[in-house]
């Protein structure tokens, strides 16, 4: 069950009503937190089992393993060496399913290619390395969330969570289980342990976040995808100009898709009384790639900073080491996104650009507004260029698309009906306008306007736009694949 499916939309009010009733019935009970945590955990696993029963078993196994190793490490806090060994063993064991499920086929393909080049590969069935491997839903997200907890316990940044039920909910909270945002233990666990309540503000804010999430997904991302998908699927027959438009539109599509999911996840979490980290902050207004990663997929950026970049030495060991650490961190980011050379190349591009920015001081914010404007445009174009590798299935296809773009190759234009042209144009224009207003005119608030009449009109208007302009086919989110 995905967050934009009709099944979920129908089930959510019923589940929320049940949850609120139980909170009210048990409000004076000393077991309120246990009961509510048990209910939310059951809902989370039911959500997961509905979509992928086998994945739920892996989620539970990862939860048990990280919980156990954290407890063992805590009992050995006086013996730092033994504590460190237990944490490392725990990390390696927890990473094993991720490697086996997500990267084994990719590793096999690389080895097979290498053996072919060396002309020493034994004859095997050519389909062996092409076999698709089952990838559990959200494996990257719940693995990273649990590993972050394990490492924070090791560094004494948090106390070990001894209540297994609370920890189960932390790792498997259903709004964020498939595509994040990735929560840190010191943010989410205190909310799970704390006194459970749902306020009127939680409900209204949750609904507003979800409404905007549906807008970003159905109106912006899925509508623009109607141009992007056919062009990228058959790019060799489309003109260079059409490929440029599709590439720029893909930047809008992936942002609308992932930001839409994050808003839905944060909104659903808020309905149940939890505040999850905001995952996006209008990234296409960034004046550098460095700034872009402070605004894009913020929870992953923070995770990579805290658990990869800083442990490698961060910026504490000279410029050369800093640059190497940046490259390593973004190679990890690329690998995390998918078992394909295209993702590695995408991460490498972002790492290289950030190294260049640091070397020349371009990561600092310019003082001139004119310079800021041109830097924003340049950053958006660089980001869009990198998205080509993210979107294409192979490096060969990626370079093929780039070649058609830079040579302005002749070819066909995408044929759209008049209504689709209007709807896609509306999606793009409304996306740009709302982003500009939120970035530069924060006082212009509709969904949060102090006037209740304005708020109601805005809610009704956005709902009507979603119903009339949105693509209401419950399309899958892009980041569910990661």
VOGU-3710 file (C-alpha; in Angstrom, 3 decimals, decimal comma):
1> xxxxxxxxxx> 0,000/0,000/0,000  1,601/3,290/-1,112  0,769/6,701/0,315  -0,959/8,001/-2,820  -3,039/4,884/-3,462  -6,813/4,993/-3,136  -6,617/2,087/-0,663  -4,418/4,181/1,621  -6,568/7,311/1,269  -9,639/5,311/2,271
11> xxxxxxxxxx> -7,933/3,395/5,090  -6,128/6,366/6,688  -9,163/8,149/8,233  -10,429/4,853/9,639  -7,063/3,975/11,151  -6,588/7,496/12,519  -10,078/7,415/14,059  -9,289/4,086/15,740  -5,979/5,463/17,021  -7,592/8,613/18,455
21> xxxxxxxxxx> -10,326/6,561/20,168  -7,720/4,297/21,790  -5,704/7,322/22,955  -8,795/8,800/24,565  -9,870/5,537/26,199  -6,392/4,958/27,618  -5,462/8,577/28,393  -5,366/7,948/32,152  -3,640/4,589/31,895  0,039/4,223/32,763
31> xxxxxxxxxx> 0,257/1,861/29,773  -0,867/4,513/27,275  2,514/4,702/25,521  2,889/0,938/25,326  -0,618/0,493/23,933  -0,272/3,284/21,375  3,213/2,118/20,344  1,913/-1,439/19,951  -0,947/-0,208/17,771  1,328/1,937/15,575
41> xxxxxxxxxx> 3,845/-0,899/15,248  1,073/-3,296/14,248  -0,182/-0,754/11,693  3,338/-0,276/10,347  3,883/-3,993/9,824  0,378/-4,422/8,396  1,176/-1,634/5,929  4,400/-3,403/4,955  2,854/-6,893/4,774  0,043/-5,590/2,565
51> xxxxxxxxxx> 2,663/-4,607/-0,004  5,498/-7,075/0,561  5,278/-9,854/3,228  8,849/-11,102/2,696  10,204/-7,576/3,128  8,463/-7,361/6,499  10,476/-10,381/7,687  13,722/-8,681/6,691  12,632/-5,460/8,413  11,989/-7,419/11,610
61> xxxxxxxxxx> 15,340/-9,244/11,314  17,258/-5,965/10,880  15,381/-4,522/13,851  16,237/-7,496/16,083  19,891/-7,490/15,037  20,554/-3,789/15,598  18,606/-3,805/18,859  20,632/-6,800/20,119  24,031/-5,463/19,099  23,261/-2,072/20,664
71> xxxxxxxxxx> 22,320/-3,806/23,956  25,516/-5,893/23,879  27,638/-2,843/23,101  26,015/-0,942/25,963  26,865/-3,749/28,399  30,504/-3,505/27,298  30,802/0,241/27,627  33,785/-0,103/29,983  35,671/-2,157/27,400  35,950/0,240/24,471
81> xxxxxxxxxx> 37,766/-2,241/22,230  35,204/-5,003/22,690  32,381/-2,470/22,338  33,826/-1,238/19,047  34,230/-4,793/17,739  30,602/-5,598/18,545  29,396/-2,463/16,757  31,516/-3,214/13,669  30,287/-6,808/13,582  26,721/-5,565/13,920
91> xxxxxxxxxx> 27,189/-3,062/11,084  28,672/-5,709/8,782  25,899/-8,211/9,529  23,178/-5,611/8,961  24,792/-4,460/5,705  24,942/-8,035/4,382  21,246/-8,265/3,326  21,509/-4,870/1,613  24,542/-6,043/-0,366  23,049/-9,444/-1,202
101> xxxxxxxxxx> 19,631/-8,197/-2,262  20,537/-4,917/-3,896  24,080/-5,277/-5,207  24,824/-8,969/-5,821  23,568/-8,941/-9,431  25,493/-5,724/-10,113  28,708/-7,194/-8,668  28,229/-10,357/-10,714  27,803/-8,302/-13,874  30,976/-6,326/-13,178
111> xxxxxxxxxx> 32,961/-9,511/-12,537  31,556/-11,161/-15,650  32,457/-8,093/-17,726  35,980/-8,075/-16,290  36,470/-11,779/-17,023  35,204/-11,243/-20,558  37,702/-8,470/-21,107  40,510/-10,660/-19,763  39,239/-13,490/-21,974  39,352/-15,905/-19,044
121> xxxxxxxxxx> 35,657/-16,178/-18,290  34,272/-19,679/-18,342  31,296/-20,321/-20,558  28,073/-19,637/-18,678  24,534/-18,918/-19,556  24,423/-15,313/-20,755  21,242/-14,733/-18,835  22,849/-15,527/-15,482  23,981/-11,985/-14,828  20,771/-10,481/-16,158
131> xxxxxxxxxx> 18,467/-12,258/-13,728  16,505/-9,739/-11,702  16,966/-10,086/-7,977  14,127/-9,499/-5,532  14,778/-6,218/-3,692  12,869/-5,726/-0,425  10,831/-2,563/-0,226  12,615/0,337/1,496  15,667/-1,763/2,389  18,093/1,152/1,971
141> xxxxxxxxxx> 16,024/3,436/4,190  15,408/1,171/7,163  18,958/-0,204/6,986  20,451/3,287/7,118  18,103/4,376/9,900  19,002/1,386/12,084  22,732/1,712/11,323  22,625/5,362/12,322  21,117/4,334/15,651  23,797/1,669/16,169
151> xxxxxxxxxx> 26,614/4,096/15,433  25,134/6,805/17,690  25,004/4,278/20,540  28,670/3,505/19,919  29,607/7,201/20,004  27,526/7,756/23,169  25,403/10,345/21,371  22,270/8,570/22,567  21,419/6,106/25,289  20,514/2,591/24,190
161> xxxxxxxxxx> 16,780/1,951/23,746  15,879/-1,016/25,944  12,188/-1,115/25,096  12,054/-3,346/22,021  8,561/-2,210/21,072  9,653/1,430/20,959  12,671/0,483/18,876  10,515/-1,532/16,459  8,376/1,541/15,897  11,464/3,726/15,408
171> xxxxxxxxxx> 12,841/1,510/12,625  9,517/0,618/10,985  7,229/3,660/11,382  4,971/3,209/8,358  4,883/6,709/6,764  8,646/6,745/6,253  9,387/3,040/5,824  9,529/2,949/2,025  11,242/6,205/1,070  12,167/8,095/4,204
181> xxxxxxxxxx> 12,836/10,645/5,451  15,603/8,956/7,438  15,124/9,871/11,088  17,847/10,099/13,712  17,334/8,287/16,982  17,662/11,436/19,104  14,793/13,001/17,151  12,231/10,222/16,809  12,806/7,973/19,832  12,069/10,737/22,397
191> xxxxxxxxxx> 8,737/11,340/20,618  7,964/7,608/20,783  8,855/7,478/24,490  7,052/10,733/25,307  3,434/11,090/26,320  1,279/10,380/23,292  -1,281/12,952/22,221  -2,764/14,397/19,046  -3,658/18,066/18,960  -5,876/20,014/16,599
201> xxxxxxxxxx> -2,734/21,620/15,201  -1,325/18,155/14,409  -4,416/17,260/12,397  -4,647/20,540/10,470  -0,914/20,688/9,724  -0,877/17,022/8,725  -3,738/17,548/6,276  -2,063/20,642/4,796  1,229/18,784/4,292  -0,528/15,825/2,686
211> xxxxxxxxxx> -2,570/18,055/0,412  0,548/19,776/-0,871  2,270/16,408/-1,199  -0,545/15,135/-3,434  -0,262/18,337/-5,474  3,478/17,855/-6,004  3,044/14,189/-6,928  -0,179/14,087/-8,994  -0,254/17,565/-10,533  3,453/18,289/-10,999
221> xxxxxxxxxx> 5,486/15,058/-11,125  3,055/12,664/-12,789  1,783/15,239/-15,269  5,293/16,266/-16,369  6,221/12,568/-16,600  3,843/12,310/-19,561  6,426/14,309/-21,537  9,586/12,880/-19,959  8,845/9,147/-20,140  8,259/8,743/-23,896
231> xxxxxxxxxx> 11,224/10,947/-24,799  13,686/9,143/-22,541  12,359/5,759/-23,661  13,088/6,547/-27,320  15,565/9,435/-27,164  17,407/8,424/-30,348  14,373/9,374/-32,443  13,707/12,739/-30,806  15,378/16,037/-31,585  18,038/17,557/-29,381
241> xxxxxxxxxx> 15,676/20,385/-28,392  13,020/17,857/-27,330  15,660/16,001/-25,304  16,660/19,269/-23,596  13,055/19,975/-22,621  12,601/16,389/-21,355  15,794/16,690/-19,276  14,708/19,969/-17,688  11,260/18,507/-17,091  12,789/15,443/-15,445
251> xxxxxxxxxx> 14,426/17,740/-12,891  10,927/18,965/-12,061  9,477/15,444/-12,126  11,922/13,842/-9,703  11,703/16,797/-7,317  7,911/16,830/-7,385  7,802/13,060/-6,981  10,214/12,745/-4,068  9,242/15,987/-2,320  5,629/14,913/-2,746
261> xxxxxxxxxx> 6,312/11,583/-1,046  8,241/13,282/1,758  5,413/15,748/2,369  2,924/12,879/2,480  5,126/10,939/4,918  5,677/13,981/7,141  1,979/14,833/6,971  0,836/11,315/7,903  3,370/11,271/10,728  2,018/14,590/11,986
271> xxxxxxxxxx> -1,549/13,216/11,950  -0,375/10,611/14,458  1,429/13,210/16,578  5,008/12,809/15,244  7,217/15,498/13,757  9,521/14,104/11,059  12,410/16,018/9,512  11,624/18,258/6,541  13,377/16,588/3,613  13,429/19,419/1,048
281> xxxxxxxxxx> 13,911/23,161/1,063  13,434/24,354/-2,529  16,747/22,899/-3,793  16,587/24,461/-7,256  17,219/27,878/-5,741  20,674/26,752/-4,639  23,638/28,921/-5,682  26,019/25,924/-5,711  25,958/22,135/-5,733  27,196/22,267/-2,139
291> xxxxxxxxxx> 24,140/24,345/-1,236  21,940/22,021/-3,296  22,783/19,126/-0,970  21,794/21,227/2,033  18,343/21,532/0,486  17,870/18,215/-1,361  17,053/14,945/0,443  18,177/16,612/3,665  17,852/13,471/5,794  20,181/11,474/3,508
301> xxxxxxxxxx> 22,634/14,387/3,198  22,772/14,609/6,968  23,217/10,831/7,298  26,116/10,832/4,827  27,703/13,779/6,613  27,395/12,259/10,103  28,209/8,616/9,301  30,515/8,795/6,272  32,080/12,230/5,748  32,869/13,124/9,377
311> xxxxxxxxxx> 34,149/9,621/10,372  36,474/9,771/7,322  37,978/12,961/8,744  35,665/15,596/7,298  37,554/18,807/6,674  39,925/18,347/9,616  42,891/16,801/7,799  43,864/19,250/5,083  42,443/20,227/1,717  43,546/17,122/-0,144
321> xxxxxxxxxx> 41,971/14,787/2,387  38,828/16,945/2,494  38,416/16,654/-1,267  38,948/12,895/-1,119  36,379/12,610/1,671  33,830/14,554/-0,396  34,372/12,289/-3,401  34,104/9,167/-1,250  30,909/10,409/0,403  29,209/11,087/-2,903
331> xxxxxxxxxx> 30,348/7,815/-4,387  28,605/6,202/-1,403  25,557/8,345/-2,195  25,579/7,109/-5,780  25,948/3,470/-4,728  23,158/3,877/-2,159  20,767/5,047/-4,862  21,172/1,979/-7,014  23,264/-0,940/-8,229  24,250/0,583/-11,536
341> xxxxxxxxxx> 27,270/2,420/-12,928  24,957/5,291/-13,848  24,260/6,049/-10,178  27,956/5,828/-9,317  28,718/8,244/-12,154  25,923/10,549/-10,947  27,396/10,601/-7,437  30,893/11,143/-8,842  29,702/14,188/-10,840  28,222/15,769/-7,706
351> xxxxxxxxxx> 31,398/15,016/-5,757  33,711/16,456/-8,429  31,690/19,658/-8,758  31,760/20,173/-4,989  35,523/19,660/-4,911  35,897/22,298/-7,658  33,565/24,646/-5,761  35,586/24,296/-2,563  38,884/24,732/-4,398  37,815/28,025/-6,014
361> xxxxxxxxxx> 35,611/29,202/-3,149  32,409/28,944/-5,183  30,598/27,205/-2,315  30,250/30,546/-0,505  27,146/32,648/-1,151  27,834/35,562/-3,542  27,002/39,078/-2,392  25,655/40,326/-5,696  22,037/39,433/-6,523  22,910/39,278/-10,207
371> xxxxxxxxxx> 25,691/36,789/-9,529  23,363/34,773/-7,278  20,790/34,605/-10,090  23,300/33,324/-12,651  24,748/30,893/-10,118  21,249/29,522/-9,424  20,675/29,023/-13,161  24,092/27,349/-13,552  23,485/25,063/-10,564  20,087/24,037/-11,939
381> xxxxxxxxxx> 21,623/23,244/-15,341  24,453/21,225/-13,765  21,968/19,341/-11,618  19,766/18,649/-14,640  22,779/17,407/-16,575  23,657/14,993/-13,759  20,048/13,771/-13,608  20,540/12,274/-17,088  22,800/9,591/-15,566  20,303/9,077/-12,755
391> xxxxxxxxxx> 17,433/8,577/-15,203  19,074/6,486/-17,934  19,477/2,685/-17,564  23,068/2,573/-18,898  26,072/4,850/-19,326  25,830/4,303/-23,080  22,273/5,650/-23,100  23,307/8,550/-20,859  26,078/9,642/-23,223  23,752/9,053/-26,173
401> xxxxxxxxxx> 21,227/11,484/-24,691  23,978/14,008/-23,910  25,289/13,739/-27,475  21,859/14,517/-28,921  21,477/17,477/-26,577  24,851/19,098/-27,268  24,730/18,531/-31,021  21,105/19,715/-31,211  20,469/16,612/-33,267  17,524/16,652/-35,667
411> xxxxxxxxxx> 14,593/14,400/-34,953  10,953/14,243/-34,032  9,101/16,390/-31,554  6,834/14,762/-29,006  3,274/14,775/-30,257  0,844/15,753/-27,510  -2,847/16,463/-27,572  -3,884/20,054/-26,988  -5,293/19,254/-23,554  -2,114/17,482/-22,455
421> xxxxxxxxxx> -0,007/20,405/-23,635  -2,141/22,789/-21,591  -2,096/20,554/-18,497  1,677/20,010/-18,629  2,219/23,750/-19,119  -0,058/24,445/-16,155  1,902/21,946/-14,012  5,263/23,536/-14,885  4,090/27,131/-14,449  2,296/26,422/-11,163
431> xxxxxxxxxx> 5,372/24,583/-9,861  7,678/27,504/-10,695  5,301/30,113/-9,243  4,742/28,268/-5,977  8,474/27,651/-5,532  9,273/31,325/-6,181  6,571/32,471/-3,750  7,736/30,090/-1,004  11,389/31,071/-1,470  11,142/34,832/-1,889
441> xxxxxxxxxx> 7,704/35,788/-0,583  7,221/33,702/2,566  4,659/36,155/3,916  2,299/35,232/1,065  0,706/32,247/2,757  -2,442/30,543/1,577  -2,655/27,218/3,391  -1,319/28,876/6,558  -3,079/32,200/6,157  -4,357/33,633/9,478
451> xxxxxxxxxx> -7,710/34,340/7,799  -9,793/31,162/7,975  -11,765/32,085/4,838  -8,561/32,379/2,782  -7,336/29,052/4,141  -10,601/27,310/3,229  -10,626/28,769/-0,284  -6,993/27,699/-0,783  -7,707/24,149/0,407  -10,758/23,820/-1,840
461> xxxxxxxxxx> -8,878/25,289/-4,821  -5,875/22,959/-4,433  -8,158/19,971/-3,974  -10,031/20,844/-7,178  -6,728/21,290/-9,050  -5,564/17,862/-7,868  -8,854/16,278/-8,939  -8,963/17,963/-12,364  -5,298/18,387/-13,378  -3,636/15,607/-11,412
471> xxxxxxxxxx> -2,849/12,168/-12,804  -4,920/10,049/-10,430  -3,586/6,594/-11,210  -1,775/6,064/-7,878  1,521/5,938/-9,780  4,504/4,524/-7,935  7,016/6,926/-6,385  10,459/6,999/-7,996  12,360/6,650/-4,710  10,442/3,534/-3,679
481> xx> 12,917/1,726/-5,948  15,807/2,763/-3,705
//
